[in-house]
């Protein structure tokens, strides 16, 4: 048993055969939990629980259902979703868990389809609620990794407005917890929705709750199985944000951005140790405290009024810490971090060049076969031509 685990509550355990749908939402600790679940697939099966999908999370299935893939990603076919539905159905009397934080962004129609097709008459929806003063800075950094160009304070002012356009909706559609509960309860029933309150001081809160809900031994889900990639420091995030401006100004493709920036620059920096002097993502400035405190009260009162089952202390959601000591737009970055970024971009550029060369070679071979040219290996034909040129 983990030292900070609460006593097991047998009353939390869901009925055997439940179809448990974990909807995140984003930036509430889903990734750590999913890696722990993925690493424990065999143990879960031994305890009658199927963790659906064949990867850390069934992201392609979510993209197919919701009709949108991230920037630079290929849209999967509808079968990516139907295959997941079939897998859930094939589990029979076993309890099934599907975890995908993209579901947290689902609109009412999409939520209904998820409950109907994955819940299969036995749905239970799980979501995690995290303090807004911790969530919003982390959310901004995540969006920067996806191409966001707004500086932190500018972005924060937009998303804290009562209505702020697409950026505002992108945050609050999944993070306005009472509205999310109402949306999903409209399809699954309020008794089939559970909210877990994230405890910033105890990272075992969510896995302990999952273990109790699924009837698993305490401590089975090991958070050390999480992927080693860390969050970016503030200077690293600012570097990526400025690169985003370069890509936008150049009109370069989303596919190129995904390869060079996300798979190159960002991934390489996250795999390296952060500079000890680099500041973390900034917290909440004093000018935003009143608005966030208002949102906190609305959330807590909304959940209390709904009467939804809550695991954890709702009072933890009604807190705001002020951070005015960090420059939200640093102008310097450590040499090591800059070198990692350049190395990552070069690695991906070289990989892209090799891929293009292979595709070109294949095209030449196909063209040669179409003209009836002998089908010797491409490299052999090239060497032969070079030899003939030298003999002239």
DASUL-V838957 format. One record per residue. RES is the residue in one letter. SS is DSSP state (A for helix, B for strand, O for the rest). PHI is phi in whole degrees, -180 to 180 (NA if undefined). Layout:
res = <RES | RES>
ss = <SS | SS>
phi = <PHI | PHI>
This chain:
res = <X | X | X | X | X | X | X | X | X | X | X | X | X | X | X | X | X | X | X | X | X | X | X | X | X | X | X | X | X | X | X | X | X | X | X | X | X | X | X | X | X | X | X | X | X | X | X | X | X | X | X | X | X | X | X | X | X | X | X | X | X | X | X | X | X | X | X | X | X | X | X | X | X | X | X | X | X | X | X | X | X | X | X | X | X | X | X | X | X | X | X | X | X | X | X | X | X | X | X | X | X | X | X | X | X | X | X | X | X | X | X | X | X | X | X | X | X | X | X | X | X | X | X | X | X | X | X | X | X | X | X | X | X | X | X | X | X | X | X | X | X | X | X | X | X | X | X | X | X | X | X | X | X | X | X | X | X | X | X | X | X | X | X | X | X | X | X | X | X | X | X | X | X | X | X | X | X | X | X | X | X | X | X | X | X | X | X | X | X | X | X | X | X | X | X | X | X | X | X | X | X | X | X | X | X | X | X | X | X | X | X | X | X | X | X | X | X | X | X | X | X | X | X | X | X | X | X | X | X | X | X | X | X | X | X | X | X | X | X | X | X | X | X | X | X | X | X | X | X | X | X | X | X | X | X | X | X | X | X | X | X | X | X | X | X | X | X | X | X | X | X | X | X | X | X | X | X | X | X | X | X | X | X | X | X | X | X | X | X | X | X | X | X | X | X | X | X | X | X | X | X | X | X | X | X | X | X | X | X | X | X | X | X | X | X | X | X | X | X | X | X | X | X | X | X | X | X | X | X | X | X | X | X | X | X | X | X | X | X | X | X | X | X | X | X | X | X | X | X | X | X | X | X | X | X | X | X | X | X | X | X | X | X | X | X | X | X | X | X | X | X | X | X | X | X | X | X | X | X | X | X | X | X | X | X | X | X | X | X | X | X | X>
ss = <O | O | O | O | O | O | O | O | O | A | A | A | O | O | O | O | O | O | B | B | B | B | O | O | O | O | O | O | O | A | A | A | A | A | A | A | A | A | A | O | A | A | A | A | A | A | O | O | B | B | B | O | O | O | O | O | O | O | A | A | A | A | A | A | A | A | O | O | O | O | O | O | O | O | O | O | O | O | A | A | A | A | A | A | A | A | A | A | A | A | O | O | O | O | B | B | B | B | B | O | A | A | A | A | A | O | O | A | A | A | A | A | A | A | A | A | A | A | A | O | O | O | B | B | B | B | B | B | B | O | O | A | A | A | A | A | A | A | A | A | A | A | A | A | A | O | O | O | O | O | O | A | A | A | A | A | A | A | A | O | O | O | O | O | A | A | A | A | A | A | A | A | A | A | A | O | A | A | A | A | A | A | A | A | A | A | A | A | O | A | A | A | B | B | B | B | B | O | O | O | O | O | O | O | A | A | A | A | A | A | A | A | A | A | O | O | O | O | O | O | O | O | A | A | A | O | O | O | O | O | O | O | O | A | A | A | A | A | A | A | A | A | A | A | A | A | A | A | A | A | O | O | O | A | A | A | A | A | A | A | A | A | A | A | A | A | A | A | A | A | A | O | O | O | O | O | O | O | O | O | O | O | O | B | O | A | A | A | A | A | A | A | A | A | A | A | A | A | A | A | A | A | A | A | A | A | O | O | B | B | B | O | O | A | A | A | A | O | O | O | O | B | O | O | O | O | O | O | O | O | O | O | O | O | A | A | A | A | A | A | A | A | A | A | A | A | A | A | A | A | A | A | A | A | A | A | A | A | A | A | A | A | A | A | A | A | A | A | A | A | O | O | O | O | O | O | O | A | A | A | A | A | A | A | A | A | A | A | A | A | A | O>
phi = <NA | -67 | -62 | -105 | -74 | -75 | -60 | -63 | -115 | -61 | -71 | -82 | -64 | -78 | -60 | -59 | 92 | -62 | -105 | -92 | -116 | -92 | -103 | 86 | -78 | -56 | 66 | -121 | 89 | -63 | -62 | -60 | -65 | -65 | -65 | -65 | -65 | -62 | -73 | -111 | -55 | -64 | -65 | -61 | -60 | -60 | -104 | 78 | -122 | -104 | -94 | -70 | 101 | -114 | -134 | -58 | -151 | -82 | -68 | -65 | -63 | -64 | -61 | -64 | -66 | -87 | 70 | -154 | -113 | -61 | -54 | 85 | -100 | -81 | -68 | -74 | -74 | -57 | -63 | -61 | -79 | -64 | -64 | -66 | -59 | -64 | -64 | -62 | -64 | -74 | -75 | 62 | -85 | -69 | -75 | -119 | -118 | -115 | -123 | -157 | -67 | -62 | -63 | -61 | -91 | -65 | -80 | -61 | -63 | -67 | -60 | -61 | -68 | -62 | -63 | -68 | -89 | -95 | -70 | 49 | 84 | -134 | -80 | -145 | -98 | -115 | -144 | -113 | -109 | -120 | -52 | -66 | -71 | -95 | -72 | -63 | -61 | -66 | -65 | -59 | -61 | -63 | -67 | -59 | -66 | -102 | 119 | -58 | -109 | -72 | -68 | -56 | -66 | -63 | -62 | -63 | -63 | -68 | -76 | -91 | -68 | -56 | -138 | -135 | 78 | -58 | -64 | -61 | -65 | -62 | -80 | -87 | -58 | -90 | -107 | -81 | -56 | -59 | -65 | -64 | -60 | -61 | -61 | -77 | -65 | -62 | -111 | -96 | 94 | -61 | -67 | -107 | -129 | -130 | -109 | -105 | -85 | -71 | -109 | -61 | -89 | -142 | -73 | -87 | -57 | -67 | -62 | -62 | -65 | -61 | -61 | -69 | -64 | -92 | 72 | -99 | -62 | -62 | 90 | -64 | -84 | -100 | -69 | -69 | -77 | -61 | -58 | -73 | -62 | -102 | -74 | -75 | -75 | -62 | -62 | -65 | -62 | -67 | -62 | -64 | -60 | -72 | -63 | -58 | -63 | -62 | -64 | -65 | -65 | -81 | 67 | -78 | -74 | -64 | -65 | -67 | -60 | -60 | -72 | -82 | -86 | -71 | -85 | -106 | -61 | -65 | -63 | -67 | -65 | -69 | -83 | -96 | -68 | -71 | -66 | -62 | -91 | -74 | -74 | -80 | -58 | -65 | -91 | -98 | -73 | -59 | -66 | -98 | -63 | -62 | -66 | -68 | -61 | -64 | -64 | -59 | -62 | -61 | -68 | -63 | -65 | -65 | -67 | -64 | -67 | -70 | 76 | -70 | -68 | -123 | -105 | 113 | -101 | -61 | -62 | -65 | -83 | -104 | -137 | -141 | -110 | -95 | -136 | -108 | -92 | -112 | -66 | -72 | -134 | -64 | -102 | -128 | -141 | -64 | -61 | -62 | -65 | -64 | -64 | -62 | -63 | -64 | -61 | -62 | -65 | -65 | -57 | -72 | -65 | -66 | -63 | -65 | -65 | -64 | -63 | -63 | -63 | -64 | -65 | -65 | -63 | -63 | -64 | -64 | -66 | -64 | -64 | -65 | -64 | -67 | -91 | 82 | -72 | -56 | -95 | -69 | -52 | -56 | -64 | -65 | -64 | -63 | -62 | -64 | -67 | -63 | -63 | -67 | -66 | -65 | -76 | -73>
